[in-house]
Amino acid sequence: MVASTKELRRSRDKRIVAGICGGLSEFFGISVFWFRLALVILLIPGGLPGLVPYAILWIVIPKER
């Protein structure tokens, strides 16, 4: 039996800016809508609570091959 391993990658198909939300949705198997909604909610109180984690993930998560 071969175990399938998921890799966290930035999505090419479900991307608007960098593919972070799309990559997270593919990795966790949750609709991309929920990750984008969470990002928008984090951007409301001045931007930094949403921009900082997004920028860090943009740097850390590699592109999809």
C-alpha positions in Angstrom: 0.0 0.0 0.0 1.4 3.4 -1.0 0.5 6.3 1.1 -0.2 9.5 -0.8 1.6 12.5 0.5 0.3 16.0 -0.1 2.7 18.8 -0.5 1.8 22.3 0.4 2.3 24.4 -2.8 1.0 27.7 -4.1 -1.7 27.0 -6.6 -1.5 27.9 -10.3 -5.2 27.2 -11.0 -6.9 28.9 -8.0 -4.7 32.0 -7.8 -5.7 35.6 -7.6 -2.5 37.2 -6.3 0.1 34.5 -5.3 -1.9 31.3 -5.0 -1.6 31.1 -1.2 -5.3 30.6 -0.5 -5.7 28.2 -3.5 -2.7 26.1 -2.3 -4.0 26.0 1.3 -7.4 24.9 0.0 -5.9 22.1 -2.1 -3.8 20.9 0.8 -6.5 20.9 3.4 -9.4 19.9 1.1 -11.5 22.9 2.0 -13.1 25.4 -0.4 -10.8 28.3 -1.4 -13.7 30.6 -0.5 -13.1 30.0 3.2 -9.4 30.8 3.1 -10.2 34.0 1.1 -12.9 35.0 3.5 -10.5 34.5 6.4 -7.9 36.7 4.7 -10.5 39.5 4.1 -11.6 39.3 7.7 -7.9 39.6 8.8 -7.4 42.6 6.5 -10.3 44.6 8.0 -8.6 45.8 11.2 -5.9 47.8 9.4 -4.4 45.2 7.1 -1.4 44.0 9.0 -3.1 41.0 10.7 -3.8 39.7 7.1 -0.8 41.0 5.1 2.0 39.8 7.4 1.0 36.1 7.5 0.2 36.2 3.7 3.6 37.7 2.9 5.3 35.1 5.1 3.4 32.2 3.5 4.2 33.7 0.0 7.9 33.5 0.9 7.8 30.1 2.6 5.5 28.0 0.4 7.1 27.0 -2.9 5.4 27.3 -6.3 3.4 24.5 -7.8 5.5 22.6 -10.4 
